[in-house]
């Protein structure tokens, strides 16, 4: 099977409520299942990042729809390339819900601190980019933050 994956980042034109995110999750599940699209979407405080994969003509058409979608601004494609195997066999969405009650029960929803490491099917470069995108969307957890670099020393 001929496959392609696209990674993009964008900004939401307005903050999404938990209800908006729930509806988006359901819409994406329905549409992506019908079109055999898999991947992962990150959302936090207006920042959106997504990797989706599928047949090239479908992924390209999907990206064109996303660019025209009035809910997005500043859409930037980071990766668009052929792949041998899907890295995300199911479609997932990770976001910071405003109220976590009930969202933990949603299949395909991941709390930001529960996002798994990038799958081994990704190239090292793509895995690093996905991790950078995840960090850009969600930030670095304080307990994992890099320690401060030592100040300049006198010679």
SULUR-V667971 format. One record per residue. N is the residue number from 0. PHI is phi in whole degrees, 0 to 359 (999 if undefined). OMEGA is omega in radians with two decimals (999 if undefined). NEAR is the number of other C-alpha atoms within 8 Angstrom. Layout:
n:phi:omega:near
N:PHI:OMEGA:NEAR
N:PHI:OMEGA:NEAR
This chain:
n:phi:omega:near
0:999:3.11:3
1:277:-3.08:8
2:236:3.13:13
3:217:2.94:13
4:230:3.14:15
5:234:3.03:15
6:239:3.08:12
7:219:2.99:12
8:233:3.09:14
9:200:3.05:12
10:240:3.02:11
11:285:-3.13:12
12:289:3.03:9
13:215:3.11:6
14:300:3.13:7
15:267:3.07:10
16:280:3.07:8
17:300:3.12:9
18:295:3.08:7
19:302:-3.11:8
20:294:3.11:9
21:297:3.12:8
22:295:3.09:8
23:297:3.12:8
24:300:3.14:10
25:294:3.13:8
26:298:-3.13:8
27:297:3.11:9
28:302:-3.10:9
29:296:-3.08:8
30:293:-3.10:8
31:291:3.09:11
32:296:-3.14:10
33:298:-3.09:7
34:259:3.13:7
35:58:3.08:7
36:261:3.04:13
37:233:3.13:15
38:153:-3.13:14
39:214:3.11:12
40:235:3.08:11
41:247:3.06:13
42:219:3.04:14
43:201:3.02:10
44:50:3.10:7
45:91:3.11:11
46:270:-3.14:12
47:235:3.01:13
48:217:-3.11:14
49:213:2.90:12
50:243:3.02:12
51:229:-3.04:12
52:220:-3.14:14
53:170:3.12:13
54:294:-3.03:11
55:307:-3.10:11
56:293:3.12:6
57:283:3.14:9
58:294:3.13:15
59:294:3.11:8
60:296:3.12:8
61:296:-3.14:8
62:297:3.10:9
63:298:3.09:8
64:296:3.13:8
65:299:3.14:8
66:298:-3.14:9
67:274:-3.07:7
68:295:-3.11:7
69:294:3.11:6
70:277:-3.11:7
71:251:2.92:13
72:222:3.10:10
73:53:-3.14:7
74:287:3.14:10
75:230:3.08:7
76:280:-3.14:9
77:259:-3.12:8
78:219:3.02:8
79:209:-3.06:9
80:205:3.09:7
81:290:3.08:9
82:227:3.14:9
83:272:-3.05:6
84:214:3.10:6
85:293:3.05:11
86:269:3.13:9
87:234:-3.07:10
88:294:3.06:7
89:240:3.11:7
90:266:-3.13:12
91:231:3.09:11
92:221:3.10:12
93:238:3.11:13
94:203:3.06:11
95:271:3.08:9
96:288:3.08:8
97:288:3.07:6
98:232:-3.03:6
99:285:-3.14:7
100:301:3.09:5
101:91:-3.08:6
102:288:3.12:9
103:293:3.13:10
104:275:-3.09:5
105:284:3.08:7
106:287:-3.14:5
107:91:3.09:8
108:258:3.14:12
109:234:2.98:11
110:292:-3.08:10
111:306:-3.13:9
112:279:3.13:4
113:248:3.14:6
114:292:-3.12:8
115:289:3.06:4
116:298:3.11:4
117:304:-3.11:8
118:294:-3.11:8
119:291:3.12:6
120:286:3.09:7
121:280:3.01:10
122:294:3.12:7
123:301:-3.13:6
124:298:3.14:7
125:293:3.12:8
126:297:3.11:11
127:294:3.13:8
128:295:3.10:8
129:299:3.12:10
130:295:3.09:9
131:296:3.11:8
132:296:3.11:10
133:302:3.12:11
134:294:3.12:9
135:295:-3.12:7
136:283:-3.01:12
137:262:-3.07:9
138:81:-3.14:7
139:268:3.07:7
140:302:-3.05:6
141:300:-3.12:5
142:286:3.13:4
143:249:-3.08:6
144:298:3.11:7
145:294:3.10:4
146:293:3.13:4
147:297:3.09:4
148:285:3.12:4
149:295:3.13:4
150:291:3.14:4
151:298:3.11:4
152:252:3.11:4
153:276:-3.08:3
154:260:999:2
